[in-house]
């Protein structure tokens, strides 16, 4: 039973999340894992909770979605 955890910045739509879940499940199905055995967890993180290069991503102009 694989568990795939996707962590990214908040802001994706329900439809985008659905597409990611379906895509990950499809890839694992191709290597023999039944779809019902695959679990995908999406964690939406605000940019204020993420830092890169010593700066909070909410402030960092280099941080793009």
C-alpha positions as CSV (number, residue, x, y, z in Angstrom):
1,X,0.0,0.0,0.0
2,X,1.9,3.1,-1.2
3,X,1.2,6.4,0.5
4,X,2.3,9.4,-1.6
5,X,2.5,12.8,0.2
6,X,2.4,15.9,-1.9
7,X,3.4,19.1,-0.1
8,X,3.0,22.4,-1.9
9,X,1.9,25.9,-1.5
10,X,-1.8,26.4,-1.1
11,X,-3.8,27.8,-3.9
12,X,-4.6,24.9,-6.2
13,X,-8.2,24.2,-7.1
14,X,-10.1,21.1,-6.2
15,X,-10.0,20.1,-9.9
16,X,-6.2,20.4,-10.0
17,X,-5.8,18.3,-6.9
18,X,-8.1,15.7,-8.4
19,X,-6.0,15.6,-11.5
20,X,-2.8,15.1,-9.5
21,X,-4.4,12.3,-7.4
22,X,-5.5,10.5,-10.6
23,X,-2.1,11.0,-12.3
24,X,-0.2,9.6,-9.4
25,X,-2.5,6.6,-9.1
26,X,-2.3,6.0,-12.9
27,X,1.5,5.9,-12.7
28,X,1.6,3.4,-9.8
29,X,-1.0,1.3,-11.6
30,X,1.4,1.0,-14.5
31,X,3.9,-0.7,-12.2
32,X,1.4,-3.2,-10.9
33,X,-0.2,-1.5,-7.9
34,X,-4.0,-1.7,-7.8
35,X,-5.7,1.8,-7.7
36,X,-7.5,0.9,-4.5
37,X,-4.1,0.3,-2.8
38,X,-2.8,3.8,-3.5
39,X,-3.2,6.6,-1.1
40,X,-2.4,10.2,-2.0
41,X,-2.3,12.9,0.7
42,X,-2.1,16.5,-0.4
43,X,-0.8,19.0,2.2
44,X,-1.5,22.7,1.3
45,X,1.0,24.9,3.0
46,X,0.7,28.7,3.2
47,X,3.8,30.5,2.0
48,X,4.2,32.0,5.4
49,X,5.0,28.5,6.7
50,X,7.7,27.8,4.1
51,X,11.2,29.3,3.9
52,X,13.8,29.2,1.2
53,X,17.3,30.8,1.3
54,X,16.7,32.1,4.8
55,X,13.6,34.0,3.8
56,X,9.9,33.3,4.2
57,X,8.5,32.4,0.8
58,X,5.7,34.8,1.3
59,X,8.3,37.6,1.2
60,X,10.6,36.1,-1.4
61,X,10.0,37.5,-4.9
62,X,11.9,34.5,-6.4
63,X,9.3,32.0,-5.0
64,X,6.7,31.2,-7.7
65,X,4.0,28.7,-7.6
